[in-house]
């Protein structure tokens, strides 16, 4: 699946809860190390999700602090590295949609 196909769903989820695309981008850039231009390039090139994470400049070291349940699965128990990264982002977007402060979402 292409990341460009999933990205609008993240934005829609956030915007439906009065959050912004800018906040979604901030979360993605924090987690993956992409800057805004790099993120937009990946979306424009329609890379698949695996490539998106494989080419991430610097997956954030505080990602290990992301815990909780997404789709009935505890994030910290996921063993597959790619699936864990996917669920990290899902969890952060869920937190954004639930109104959590950006400082807490970004584990600062």
C-alpha positions as CSV (number, residue, x, y, z in Angstrom):
1,X,0.0,0.0,0.0
2,X,1.2,3.5,-0.8
3,X,1.8,6.0,2.0
4,X,0.1,8.6,-0.2
5,X,-3.1,6.6,0.1
6,X,-3.0,6.4,3.9
7,X,-1.8,10.0,4.6
8,X,-5.1,11.7,3.6
9,X,-6.9,9.4,6.1
10,X,-4.7,10.6,8.9
11,X,-5.4,14.2,7.9
12,X,-9.1,13.6,7.6
13,X,-9.2,11.9,11.0
14,X,-7.4,14.9,12.6
15,X,-9.5,17.5,10.8
16,X,-12.7,15.8,11.8
17,X,-11.7,16.4,15.4
18,X,-10.7,20.1,14.8
19,X,-7.0,19.4,14.5
20,X,-4.9,20.4,11.5
21,X,-2.9,18.9,8.7
22,X,0.0,20.9,10.0
23,X,-0.2,18.9,13.3
24,X,-0.4,15.6,11.4
25,X,2.7,16.6,9.4
26,X,4.5,17.6,12.6
27,X,3.8,14.2,14.2
28,X,5.0,12.4,11.1
29,X,8.1,14.4,10.8
30,X,8.9,14.0,14.5
31,X,8.5,10.3,14.3
32,X,10.3,9.6,11.1
33,X,12.9,12.4,10.9
34,X,11.6,13.7,7.5
35,X,11.4,17.4,7.1
36,X,8.4,18.9,5.5
37,X,9.9,18.9,2.0
38,X,11.0,15.3,2.4
39,X,7.6,14.2,3.6
40,X,5.9,15.9,0.6
41,X,8.4,14.3,-1.7
42,X,7.6,10.8,-0.4
43,X,3.9,11.5,-0.8
44,X,4.3,12.9,-4.3
45,X,6.5,9.9,-5.4
46,X,3.8,7.6,-4.0
47,X,6.3,5.3,-2.2
48,X,4.9,2.3,-0.5
49,X,4.7,2.2,3.3
50,X,7.6,-0.1,3.7
51,X,9.8,2.2,1.6
52,X,8.5,5.3,3.5
53,X,9.7,3.9,6.8
54,X,12.9,2.3,5.3
55,X,14.0,5.7,3.9
56,X,13.0,7.6,7.1
57,X,16.0,9.8,7.9
58,X,15.9,9.2,11.7
59,X,13.2,7.3,13.4
60,X,12.7,9.0,16.8
61,X,14.4,7.3,19.7
62,X,11.5,8.3,22.0
63,X,9.2,6.1,19.8
64,X,9.8,3.4,22.5
65,X,7.7,5.6,24.8
66,X,4.6,5.1,22.5
67,X,2.4,2.6,24.3
68,X,-1.2,1.7,24.3
69,X,-3.8,-0.2,22.2
70,X,-4.5,0.4,18.5
71,X,-7.1,-1.8,16.8
72,X,-7.2,-4.0,19.8
73,X,-3.4,-4.7,19.7
74,X,-1.0,-3.4,22.3
75,X,1.6,-1.4,20.5
76,X,4.6,-2.3,22.7
77,X,3.9,-6.0,22.1
78,X,4.2,-5.9,18.3
79,X,7.2,-7.8,17.2
80,X,7.3,-7.0,13.4
81,X,9.4,-3.8,13.1
82,X,7.4,-2.4,10.2
83,X,4.0,-3.1,11.8
84,X,5.3,-1.6,15.0
85,X,6.2,1.6,13.2
86,X,2.8,1.7,11.5
87,X,1.0,1.3,14.8
88,X,3.2,4.0,16.4
89,X,2.0,6.5,13.9
90,X,-1.6,5.2,14.2
91,X,-1.4,5.7,18.0
92,X,0.0,9.2,17.7
93,X,-2.8,10.2,15.2
94,X,-5.4,8.7,17.6
95,X,-4.0,10.8,20.4
96,X,-4.1,13.9,18.2
97,X,-7.8,13.2,17.3
98,X,-8.6,12.7,21.0
99,X,-7.4,16.2,21.8
100,X,-4.1,15.4,23.5
101,X,-1.6,18.2,23.7
102,X,1.2,18.1,21.1
103,X,3.9,18.1,23.9
104,X,2.5,14.9,25.2
105,X,2.0,13.3,21.8
106,X,5.6,14.1,20.9
107,X,6.7,12.6,24.2
108,X,8.5,15.8,25.3
